[in-house]
């Protein structure tokens, strides 16, 4: 799951929502495992919310955060091994005008520089929760970009102080110097 979190950097998250194609290069991720307290499915906690995490890798896990933000994750492990990678930030590629319209802004500046922002800009909501990433609504493309190890920054995850010492795990990854990463 940590390897997947790093490997997703440089890939492209694509959506086709209401016939509008939008995409962005993944520039920031966070890894979550059932083995640590930051994960919704910590210690195999199985609820209506976490059930998607128990699916095989390659599914979308979209959940509501703070009652307002819908966050997009990629399920990454085998059946019944709940692990996922949160997509934290994107560098816009296709459909910038639609992204700005969805965000109700006139400038592209930082509209995908956080997990709640990028889902809104790409039209991702909980209707996509559980969808295979091999469908035509939401998917990830490999465009051949390789991010070298020295350009990947590993640091602690954001907003999980409740996880105690697990909050200190360096499982947030981002591309060094990219202006689209979220602010801690």
Buried (B, 14 or more C-beta within 10 A) or exposed (E): BBEBBBBBBBBBBBBBBEEBEBBBBBBBBBBBBBBBBBBBBBEBEEEEBBBBBBBEBBBBBBBBEEEEBBBBBBBBBEEEBBBBBBBBBBBBBBBBEBBBEBBEEEEBEBBBBBBBBBBBBBBBBEEBBBBBBEEEBBBBEEEEEEBEEEBBBBEBBBEBEEBEEBBEBEBBBBBEEBEBBBEE
